[in-house]
């Protein structure tokens, strides 16, 4: 199609119309709206973008890419305010315009399909979101097989929808297809690539593929700790998930230490009351219940209620900011009947470079891990 247009232009046929310029009023309103948005004044920004959109449509036409860009920004502002109905109306108009002007196989159409899909998911319209993405992806791949971020972002978004619909195998397939492409086109530290890797790890966990899930989570935690201070929301969420995977893998020692670090980071922050911190506390209680340590369970219950208590596992954790590798842990758990003798050796991944674990004695499940023991 593109080559046909070029051929027609060389013959002097089908020449493009001169590009119309937006009015000064449209430009000024757009700039004013952008300033309001940067200052966090969302209501003023929405009002200014509404006025700017009318001016752009009058001066350059509603199908012009510049008008569509203003409409897209307006959709994002409504989304950020939580008004997903208005956001869906605006982004649907942008998607329809791109589909009409450029076709389903255009990158702008695919990018907008991803944005529309995300908004539809928030509205609970999963089937329409999936249909929109599937239709656009199919047309895009038929016409354009380029290695572009928009395509992999669409695979990732569709995978998230499949996961919410309970279609776990399809979600895993899409995540596996999306992640390498996102890392290749955007970079492995890009926000979308990081989210895709985390969601893939969760999907693998749900599928019982704990070793693969732990590898992805360990890599994510290591990246966060290498670039940012541990304790932010992403790190806490990743550590909680990693601790639960370790527990599922019967790596009791690693699970205890990982979840303890997670909760310690939440103790004096607003994250303490959030669901992800409470889930980590519940998982850690399960570990201490398994170990028969009623005192530790009681302490964690108090922590969950917001009381000021010392977490049971802190006495056994020493934080070393530039530690390069974690020591191996040897724990005798064979007396519990929970694991076999072949499973009684655990290690905390070398990817979590911040941890050095020191233990001079082993503990059995019968006696439990006593929270007051100092190394």
MISE-241928 format. One record per atom (N, C-alpha, C): residue in one letter; x, y, z. Coordinates in steps of 0.05 Angstrom, whole numbers, plus 32768, in hexadecimal, padded with zeros to 4 digits. Example, Ala and Ser with C-alpha at 12.3 -4.5 7.8 and 13.67 -1.06 7.14 Angstrom:
<recs>
a81087F8E809C;a80F67FA6809C;a81087FBE809C;s81017FD3808E;s81117FEB808F;s81028001809D;
</recs>
This chain:
<recs>
x80117FE88000;x800080008000;x801180198000;x802680198010;x803880308012;x804680357FF8;x8050801F7FEB;x805E80217FD2;x804C802C7FBC;x803280247FBC;x801F802E7FA9;x801B804C7FAB;x801A80567FC4;x801780737FC8;x802F80827FBE;x804780777FC3;x805F80847FB9;x806080857F9B;x8056806F7F8D;x8056806D7F70;x804380827F65;x802B80857F71;x801880997F68;x802380B57F6B;x803180BA7F81;x803C80D57F85;x805280DB7F70;x806180C77F69;x807680CB7F55;x806A80D27F3A;x805280C77F35;x804480CD7F1B;x803480E77F1D;x803480F37F34;x8025810C7F37;x800881097F3D;x800080EF7F43;x7FE480EA7F49;x7FE080E77F67;x7FC980EC7F71;x7FC380E87F8D;x7FD680F87F9F;x7FDE81107F97;x7FF081207FA7;x7FE281287FC1;x7FF181277FD8;x7FE5812D7FF2;x7FDC814B7FF3;x7FC7814F8002;x7FBD816B8005;x7FD1817A8017;x7FD381958012;x7FE581A58023;x7FDD81A38040;x7FF081A18052;x7FEB819E806E;x7FE181B8807A;x7FCA81B78086;x7FBE81CF8092;x7FCB81D480AD;x7FCE81ED80B4;x7FDA81F480CE;x7FC481FB80E2;x7FC881F280FB;x7FB481F9810F;x7FB582168116;x7F9F8221811F;x7F9D823D8126;x7FAF8243813F;x7FB6825C8141;x7FC682648159;x7FB7825F8173;x7F9C82628172;x7F8C825D818A;x7F8E82408192;x7F8D822E817E;x7F8F82118183;x7FAA820B8190;x7FBF82168185;x7FDA82118190;x7FDD821B81AC;x7FD3823381B1;x7FD4823F81CC;x7FC4822F81E1;x7FAD822681D9;x7F9C821681EB;x7FAA81FB81F1;x7FB681EF81DD;x7FC481D681E1;x7FDB81D981F4;x7FEA81F081F0;x800181F58202;x7FF881FA821E;x7FE282098221;x7FD78210823B;x7FCE81F68249;x7FC181E4823A;x7FB881CB8246;x7FD081BA824F;x7FE681BA8240;x7FFD81AB8247;x800A81B58261;x800A81D08264;x801581DC827D;x800481D48295;x7FE981D68292;x7FD781CD82A7;x7FDD81B082AF;x7FE0819F829B;x7FE5818382A0;x7FFF817E82AF;x8014818C82A7;x802E818982B4;x802D819382D1;x801B81A682D7;x801881B182F2;x800581A08302;x7FFA818B82F7;x7FE7817A8305;x7FCB81858308;x7FC4819A82F9;x7FAA81A682F9;x7F98819882E4;x7F8F818082EA;x7F82816F82D6;x7F68817C82CC;x7F58818782DD;x7F3E819382D4;x7F4381A982C0;x7F5681BB82C7;x7F5D81D182B5;x7F6881C6829B;x7F7881B1829C;x7F8481A68284;x7F6F819A8272;x7F5B818C827E;x7F468180826F;x7F3581968261;x7F2F81AB826F;x7F2081C18263;x7F2F81CE824C;x7F4981D28250;x7F5A81DE823A;x7F5C81CB8222;x7F6081B18228;x7F62819E8211;x7F48819C8202;x7F31819E8211;x7F17819E8203;x7F1581B581F0;x7F1D81CD81F9;x7F1C81E581E8;x7F3081E281D1;x7F4881D781D7;x7F5C81D481C2;x7F5381C181AD;x7F4681AB81B5;x7F3C819781A2;x7F2981A3818E;x7F1681B48198;x7F0381C18186;x7F1281D38172;x7F2681E1817B;x7F3581F38169;x7F4581E38155;x7F5181CE815D;x7F6181BD814B;x7F4E81B08136;x7F3781A6813F;x7F25819A812C;x7F1B81AE8117;x7F1681C78120;x7F0D81DC810E;x7F2381E580FA;x7F3C81E58103;x7F5181F080F3;x7F5F81DB80E1;x7F6281C380EB;x7F7181AF80DB;x7F60819680D6;x7F49819480E3;x7F37817D80DE;x7F39816880F4;x7F23815A80FA;x7F2381478110;x7F34812E810B;x7F3A812880F2;x7F4A811080EC;x7F68811580EB;x7F6F812E80ED;x7F8B813580ED;x7F9A812A8105;x7FB281218101;x7FC181148117;x7FC48127812F;x7FC68141812A;x7FCA81548140;x7FB081568151;x7F9981558144;x7F8081558152;x7F7D813B8162;x7F8581258156;x7F84810C8164;x7F96810A817C;x7FAD8118817A;x7FC081188190;x7FB3812781A8;x7FA6813D81A3;x7F98814C81B8;x7F82813B81C4;x7F73812D81B4;x7F5E811C81BE;x7F69810581CF;x7F8080FB81C6;x7F8D80E581D5;x7F9580EF81F1;x7FA1810681F2;x7FA98112820C;x7F918116821E;x7F7B811E8212;x7F6381228221;x7F598108822D;x7F5B80F3821D;x7F5380D88227;x7F6480D0823F;x7F7E80D5823D;x7F9080CC8253;x7F8980DC826D;x7F8280F5826A;x7F7B81058282;x7F6280FB828F;x7F4E80F4827F;x7F3680E8828A;x7F3C80CD8298;x7F4E80BE828B;x7F5680A58297;x7F6480A982B2;x7F7680BD82B3;x7F8580C282CB;x7F7280CC82E2;x7F5C80D882DA;x7F4880E182EE;x7F3580CB82F6;x7F3780B482E8;x7F26809E82EE;x7F0B809E82DF;x7F0980B182CC;x7EF080B282BB;x7EF580A182A2;x7EF3808782A5;x7EF98075828F;x7EE480768279;x7ECC807E827F;x7EB78080826A;x7EBE80968256;x7EC580AE8261;x7ECE80C3824F;x7EE880BC8241;x7EFA80AF824F;x7F1380A78243;x7F0E8094822C;x7EFC80818230;x7EF6806E821B;x7EEA807B8202;x7ED9808F8207;x7ECC809D81F1;x7EE180AC81E0;x7EF480B981ED;x7F0880C881DE;x7F1C80B681D0;x7F2580A181DD;x7F3A809081D1;x7F2D807F81BB;x7F13807881BE;x7F05806A81A8;x7F04807A818F;x7F0080948193;x7EFF80A6817B;x7F1A80A7816E;x7F2F80A7817E;x7F4A80A88172;x7F50808D8163;x7F4880778170;x7F4D805D8163;x7F3E805B8149;x7F2480638148;x7F1480628130;x7F218074811A;x7F2A808B8122;x7F37809D810E;x7F5080918102;x7F6180868113;x7F7A80798109;x7F73806180F7;x7F5E805180FF;x7F57803A80EF;x7F4C804380D4;x7F3D805980D3;x7F31806280BA;x7F47806F80A8;x7F58807E80B4;x7F6D808D80A5;x7F84807C809D;x7F8F806C80B0;x7FA7805D80AB;x7FA3803F80A6;x7F8D803480B0;x7F88801880AE;x7F8F800A80C8;x7F857FF180CC;x7F8A7FE280E4;x7FA77FDB80E8;x7FB67FDA80D2;x7FD27FD080D3;x7FE67FE680DA;x7FDC7FFF80DE;x7FEF801580E4;x7FF780158101;x8010801E8107;x801A801E8122;x800A80308134;x80008046812A;x7FF08058813A;x7FD6804B8142;x7FCA803C8130;x7FB1802D8136;x7FB78018814C;x7FCD800A8149;x7FD47FF5815D;x7FD980018178;x7FE880178179;x7FEE80248192;x7FD4802D81A0;x7FC280398190;x7FA88042819C;x7F97802B81A4;x7F9980148196;x7F8A7FFC819E;x7F927FF381BA;x7FAC7FF581C0;x7FB67FED81DA;x7FAB800081EF;x7FAB801A81EA;x7FA1802E81FD;x7F83802A8201;x7F74802581EC;x7F57802081EE;x7F52800681FE;x7F627FF281F8;x7F5F7FD88207;x7F637FDC8225;x7F777FEB822D;x7F7C7FEF8249;x7F657FFD8257;x7F5980118249;x7F42801F8255;x7F2A800D8256;x7F257FFD8241;x7F0F7FEB8242;x7F117FD68258;x7F2A7FCE825E;x7F2E7FBB8275;x7F257FC8828F;x7F2B7FE18293;x7F237FEF82AB;x7F047FF182AD;x7EF77FF18296;x7EDA7FF38295;x7ECD7FD78297;x7EDF7FC28299;x7ED57FA7829B;x7ECB7F9B8281;x7ED27FA8826B;x7EC97F9E8251;x7EE07F8E8244;x7EE67F788250;x7EFD7F688247;x7EFA7F5C822B;x7EE27F538225;x7EDE7F47820A;x7EE37F5B81F4;x7ED87F7381F7;x7EDC7F8881E3;x7EFA7F8F81E1;x7F077F9181F8;x7F247F9881F8;x7F347F8381E9;x7F2E7F6981EE;x7F3C7F5381E1;x7F367F5381C3;x7F1D7F5781BC;x7F167F58819F;x7F247F6E8190;x7F257F86819C;x7F327F9D8190;x7F507F97818B;x7F5D7F8C819F;x7F7A7F86819D;x7F7F7F708189;x7F6F7F5B818A;x7F737F448178;x7F6F7F4C815B;x7F5A7F5C8156;x7F547F65813B;x7F6B7F768130;x7F747F898140;x7F897F9B8137;x7FA47F8D8134;x7FAA7F7B8147;x7FC37F6C8145;x7FC47F5A812C;x7FAE7F4D8126;x7FAD7F3B810F;x7FB27F4B80F5;x7FA47F6280F3;x7FA87F7280DB;x7FC47F7D80D9;x7FCF7F8580F0;x7FEA7F9180F1;x7FFF7F7C80E8;x7FFC7F6480F2;x80107F4F80EB;x800E7F4680CE;x7FF67F4780C3;x7FF27F4080A7;x80007F538095;x80017F6D809D;x800B7F82808B;x80277F8B8093;x802E7F8880AC;x80477F9580B6;x80527F8380CC;x80687F7580C6;x80747F6380D9;x808D7F6F80E6;x808E7F8A80E7;x80A57F9780F2;x80A87F928110;x80C17F95811A;x80C77F918136;x80C27FAB8144;x80AA7FB1814C;x80A37FCB8158;x80967FC78174;x809B7FDB8185;x80917FDA81A0;x80737FD881A2;x80657FE5818F;x80487FE58190;x803C7FC9818E;x80497FB8817D;x803F7F9D817A;x80427F8D8194;x80597F8F81A0;x805E7F8081B9;x804E7F8A81D0;x80497FA581D0;x80387FB081E5;x801B7FA581E2;x80137FA181C9;x7FF87F9681C4;x7FF77F7981CD;x800C7F6981C8;x800D7F4E81D2;x800B7F4D81F1;x80197F6081FE;x80197F61821B;x7FFE7F688225;x7FF17F7C821A;x7FD77F858223;x7FC27F6E821F;x7FC47F618208;x7FB27F4B8203;x7FB77F348217;x7FD07F2F821E;x7FD67F1B8232;x7FCA7F22824D;x7FCA7F3B8255;x7FBE7F43826E;x7FA07F3E826E;x7F947F438257;x7F777F3F8255;x7F717F218257;x7F817F108249;x7F7D7EF3824B;x7F807EE98268;x7F937EF48276;x7F977EEC8292;x7F7F7EF382A3;x7F737F0A829F;x7F5B7F1282AE;x7F437F0182A6;x7F437EF7828E;x7F2D7EE68285;x7F317EC9828D;x7F477EC3829B;x7F4C7EA882A4;x7F587E96828E;x7F617EA28278;x7F6D7E938262;x7F8C7E928266;x7F947E83827A;x7FB07E848284;x7FC47E7C826F;x7FBF7E678260;x7FD37E5D824D;x7FD67E718236;x7FC07E7D822D;x7FC27E928218;x7FD17EAA8222;x7FCC7EB2823B;x7FDA7EC98247;x7FF87EC38248;x80007EAC8251;x801C7EA58252;x80297EA78236;x801C7E9C8222;x80277E9D8207;x802B7EB981FE;x80187ECA8203;x801A7EE781FB;x80307EF5820A;x80327EF08225;x80477EFD8234;x80637EF4822A;x80667EDA8224;x807F7ED1821A;x80867EDE81FF;x80727EE381EF;x80767EEF81D5;x807C7F0D81D8;x806F7F1A81EC;x80727F3781EF;x808D7F3F81FC;x80967F308211;x80AC7F398221;x80C67F3D8211;x80CF7F298202;x80E97F2D81F3;x80E77F4481E0;x80D07F4881D3;x80CD7F5F81C0;x80CE7F7A81CF;x80C07F7B81E6;x80C17F9481F5;x80DD7F9B81FF;x80EB7F878208;x81067F8C8212;x81197F9481FB;x81147F8881E3;x81247F8E81CC;x811E7FAA81C1;x81057FB281C0;x80FD7FCC81B4;x80FD7FE381C7;x80F87FDE81E1;x80F67FF481F4;x810D7FF38208;x81197FDC820C;x812E7FD98220;x81247FCA8238;x81357FBA8245;x812B7FA9825B;x81237FB88273;x812C7FD18276;x81257FE1828E;x810D7FF38289;x81027FF38271;x80EA8003826C;x80D27FFA827C;x80C2800D8285;x80AB80078297;x80997FF1828C;x80937FF28272;x80827FDE8266;x808E7FC28266;x80A97FC18260;x80B77FA78260;x80B87F9C827C;x80BD7FAD8290;x80BE7FA482AB;x80A37F9982B4;x808D7FA782AD;x80727F9D82B5;x806C7F8382A7;x80747F80828E;x806F7F68827F;x807E7F50828C;x80977F558294;x80A67F3F82A1;x80997F3882BC;x80907F4B82CB;x80837F4582E4;x80697F3582E0;x80597F3E82CD;x80407F2F82C8;x80457F1382BD;x805A7F1082AE;x80627EF582A5;x806A7EE482BC;x80797EF082CF;x80807EE182E8;x80687ED882F7;x80547EEA82FA;x803B7EE38308;x802C7ECC82F9;x802C7ECE82DF;x801E7EB982CF;x802C7E9E82D2;x80467E9F82D2;x80567E8682D6;x80517E7B82F2;x804F7E8D8306;x80497E848321;x802E7E768322;x801A7E828316;x7FFF7E768316;x7FFF7E5B8307;x80117E5882F4;x80137E3F82E5;x80247E2A82F3;x802F7E32830A;x80407E1F8319;x805C7E1D830F;x80657E2F82FD;x80807E2E82F3;x80917E418304;x80967E38831D;x80A27E498331;x80C07E50832B;x80CF7E3E8320;x80EB7E44831A;x80ED7E5B8306;x80DE7E5982F0;x80DF7E6E82DC;x80D47E8982E8;x80BF7E8782F8;x80B47E9F8305;x80C97EAC8317;x80D77E9C8327;x80EB7EA7833A;x81027EB4832A;x81097EA88314;x811F7EB48304;x81187ED082FA;x80FF7ED382F0;x80F77EED82E7;x80F57F0182FE;x80EA7EF88315;x80E67F0A832B;x81017F128337;x81147EFF8339;x812F7F058343;x813D7F1A8332;x81397F178317;x81457F2B8305;x81397F468309;x811E7F48830C;x81117F618310;x811A7F6E832A;x811B7F5F8340;x81247F6A835A;x81407F748358;x81517F64834B;x816D7F6D8348;x81707F878338;x815F7F8A8323;x81607FA38313;x81577FBB8324;x81427FB78333;x81387FCD8344;x814D7FD58358;x815A7FC18365;x816D7FC6837A;x81877FD3836E;x818C7FCD8355;x81A47FD88348;x81A07FF58340;x81877FFD833B;x818280188330;x8173802A8343;x8164801F8355;x8154802F8367;x815680248384;x814F80358396;x8150802D83B2;x813A801983B8;x8141800283C4;x812D7FEE83CB;x81187FFA83DE;x81007FF183DC;x80EB7FFB83EE;x80D5800A83DF;x80D8801083C5;x80C3801C83B6;x80AD800883B0;x8096801283A6;x807F800083A3;x80857FE98390;x80937FEE837A;x80997FD88368;x80AA7FC28375;x80BE7FCB8384;x80D07FB88392;x80C07FA783A6;x80AF7FB483B5;x809F7FA683CA;x808D7F9183BC;x80807F9983A6;x806F7F868398;x807F7F6E838E;x80967F748382;x80A77F5E8377;x80B17F4C838D;x80BA7F5883A3;x80C57F4883B9;x80AF7F3683C5;x80977F4183C8;x80817F3183D2;x807B7F1983C0;x807A7F1E83A6;x80757F098393;x808C7EF48394;x80A57EFE8396;x80BB7EEB8396;x80BB7EDA83B0;x80B47EE683C6;x80B27ED783DF;x809D7EC183DD;x80867EC783D1;x80717EB383CE;x807A7E9D83BB;x80897EA483A6;x80937E8F8394;x80A77E7D83A3;x80B97E8983B2;x80CC7E7983C2;x80BD7E6583D4;x80A87E6F83E1;x80997E5E83F3;x808C7E4783E4;x80817E4D83CC;x80767E3883BB;x808B7E2483B2;x80A37E2D83B0;x80B97E1C83A7;x80C57E0C83BF;x80BA7E1183D7;x80C57E0583F0;x80E07E1083F8;x80E67E2783EE;x80FE7E3583F7;x80F67E468410;x80F27E398426;x80E77E45843D;x80F97E5C8447;x81137E578449;x81257E6B8453;x81267E848442;x81287E7F8427;x81287E968415;x810E7EA58416;x80F77E978418;x80DD7EA4841A;x80DB7EB58433;x80E47EAA844A;x80E37EBA8463;x80F37ED48461;x810C7ED28457;x811D7EEA8455;x81127EFE8441;x81097EF5842A;x80FE7F078416;x80E57F15841F;x80D37F07842B;x80BA7F138435;x80BF7F26844D;x80D37F1F845D;x80DA7F308474;x80E57F4B846A;x80F67F4A8456;x81017F63844A;x80EA7F73843E;x80D87F668431;x80C17F738425;x80B17F82843A;x80AA7F758450;x809A7F818465;x80A97F978474;x80C37F938478;x80D37FA78485;x80D37FC18476;x80D47FBF845B;x80D37FD7844A;x80B87FE6844C;x80A37FD78453;x80887FE28454;x80827FED8470;x80927FE68484;x808B7FEC84A0;x8085800984A5;x8096801B849C;x8092803784A1;x808A80478488;x807B80398476;x80728047845E;x80548042845A;x804880528448;x802B804E8443;x802580338436;x803A8025842C;x8036800B841F;x802D7FF68433;x80317FFB844D;x802B7FE78461;x800D7FDF8461;x7FFC7FF2845C;x7FDF7FEC845C;x7FD57FE18442;x7FE67FE0842E;x7FDC7FD78414;x7FDA7FB88412;x7FCA7FAF83FF;x7FC47F9383FD;x7FDD7F8283F8;x7FF07F8D83E8;x80087F7C83E2;x80197F7783FB;x801A7F8B840D;x80297F878426;x801B7F738438;x80007F758439;x7FF17F63844A;x7FF27F468440;x7FF37F438425;x7FF67F28841A;x80117F1C8421;x80267F2D8420;x80407F238428;x80417F1B8445;x80347F2B8456;x80327F248473;x80247F0A8477;x800E7F068468;x7FFF7EED846B;x80107ED58462;x801F7ED8844D;x80307EC28443;x80467EBC8458;x80517ED18464;x80657ECC8478;x805A7EBE8491;x80417EC58498;x80337EB784AE;x80317E9984A7;x802B7E93848E;x80287E778486;x80437E68848A;x80597E768484;x80737E6A8488;x80787E6484A5;x80727E7784B6;x80777E7384D3;x80647E5F84DF;x804C7E5D84D4;x80397E4984DD;x80447E2D84D6;x804F7E2B84BE;x805B7E1284B5;x80727E0A84C8;x80827E1E84D0;x80997E1A84E1;x80917E1684FF;x80777E1A8505;x806E7E178520;x80767E2E8532;x807A7E458527;x80837E5C8537;x806B7E6F853C;x805D7E698552;x80457E788558;x804B7E958560;x80627E99856C;x806A7EB48574;x806E7EC6855C;x807B7EBB8547;x80807ECB852F;x80657ED18521;x80537EBE8520;x80397EC28514;x802A7ED98523;x802B7ED8853D;x801E7EED854D;x802A7F088548;x80457F098545;x80527F22853F;x80497F2E8524;x80477F1C8510;x803F7F2584F6;x80227F2E84F6;x80117F228506;x7FF57F2B8508;x7FF47F478513;x80057F4C8527;x80077F678532;x80117F7B851D;x80247F73850D;x802F7F8484F8;x80197F8B84E4;x80097F7784DD;x7FF37F7B84CA;x7FDF7F8F84D4;x7FDB7F9084EF;x7FC87FA284FB;x7FD47FBE84FD;x7FED7FC284F6;x7FFA7FDC84F7;x80097FE28510;x800C7FCD8521;x801A7FD1853A;x80397FD28535;x80477FE08548;x80647FE38545;x80717FCA8551;x807A7FB88541;x80887FA0854A;x80A07F9A8538;x80B27F8B8543;x80CA7F838534;x80C37F698525;x80C87F6A850B;x80C27F5284FB;x80D47F3B8503;x80C87F238504;x80D77F0C850F;x80F17F068500;x80F27F0984E6;x810A7F0184D7;x81207F1684D6;x811C7F2E84E2;x81307F4384DF;x814B7F3C84EC;x814A7F2D8502;x81627F268510;x81757F1684FF;x816B7F0A84EA;x817B7EF884D9;x81837F0584BF;x817C7F1E84BA;x81827F2B84A1;x81957F4284A5;x81AB7F428496;x81BE7F588496;x81BE7F64847A;x81B87F7D8477;x81B87F8A845D;x81D47F948456;x81DF7F8B8440;x81F97F948437;x81F57FA1841B;x81F77FBC841A;x81EF7FCA8401;x81FD7FC083E8;x82167FB883E9;x82247FB083D1;x822C7F9383D1;x821D7F8283DF;x82237F6683DF;x821E7F5B83C3;x82307F4A83BA;x822E7F40839E;x82217F25839D;x82217F1683B3;x82157EFC83B2;x820B7EF383CD;x81F57EE583CE;x81EA7EDC83E8;x81F67EC183EF;x81F97EBD8409;x82047EA48413;x81EF7E8E8410;x81F87E76840C;x81E67E5F840B;x81DB7E5A8427;x81C37E508429;x81B77E4A8442;x81B27E2C8444;x81B77E21845B;x81B27E058460;x819E7E038476;x81877DF78471;x81727DF58484;x81687DD88486;x81677DCD849E;x815D7DB284A1;x813F7DB384A5;x81307DAC848F;x81137DAC8491;x81087D90848D;x811A7D7C848C;x81117D618485;x80FF7D55849A;x81017D5E84B3;x80F17D5384C9;x80D47D5A84C7;x80CE7D6F84B7;x80B27D7884B6;x80A07D6784A5;x80AC7D598492;x809C7D4A847F;x80927D5D8469;x80997D76846A;x80907D8A8456;x80A07D88843D;x80BB7D838440;x80CC7D808429;x80DC7D66842D;x80E77D5C8417;x80F77D458418;x81147D4C841F;x81247D398425;x81407D3E842C;x814F7D4B8415;x81457D4683FC;x81527D5283E5;x814D7D7083E3;x81387D7983F1;x81317D9583EE;x813A7DA78405;x814D7D9C8416;x81537DAB842E;x816A7DBF842B;x81717DC68412;x81867DDA840E;x817A7DF183FE;x817B7E088409;x816F7E1F83FC;x81837E3683F8;x817E7E4683E5;x818F7E5E83E2;x817F7E7683D9;x81887E8D83E1;x817C7EA683D8;x818B7EAE83BF;x817D7EB583AB;x81897EBA8391;x819F7ECF8392;x81B37ECB8382;x81C97EDE8381;x81C07EF88374;x81A97EF78366;x819F7F0F8359;x81977F24836D;x818F7F1C8385;x81877F30839A;x81A07F3883A9;x81AD7F4B839D;x81C97F5183A6;x81CA7F5F83C1;x81B37F6983CA;x81B37F7883E3;x81B47F6783FC;x81B07F4D83F9;x81AC7F3C8411;x81C57F2D8418;x81CC7F2C8431;x81E07F19843B;x81D37F0B8453;x81D07EF18451;x81C27EE28466;x81D77ED38477;x81D67ED78491;x81EA7ECA84A2;x81DB7EB984B6;x81E27E9F84B7;x81D67E8D84C9;x81EB7E7984D2;x81EF7E7584EB;x82037E6384F5;x81F77E4884FD;x81DD7E478501;x81D17E2E8509;x81BA7E2784F6;x81B27E0E84F5;x819B7E0784E5;x81847E0384F8;x816B7E0684ED;x81537E0484FD;x81417DEF84F0;x81337DE18500;x81217DCD84F6;x81057DD784F8;x80F37DCA84E9;x80D77DD284EA;x80CA7DCC8505;x80D67DB98513;x80CA7DB2852D;x80CE7DC88542;x80E67DD38542;x80EC7DE88556;x80E37E03854C;x80E17E078531;x80DA7E218526;x80F17E348526;x80EE7E4A8518;x81027E5F8517;x80FB7E74852C;x810C7E768540;x81057E888556;x810C7EA5854F;x80FA7EB78551;x80FE7ED38548;x81137EE28558;x81197EDA856F;x812C7EE9857F;x81497EE1857B;x814E7ECB856C;x816A7EC28569;x817B7ED6855A;x81927EDC8565;x81A47EED8557;x81BB7EDC854B;x81C57EE58535;x81DB7ED68529;x81F57EDB8538;
</recs>
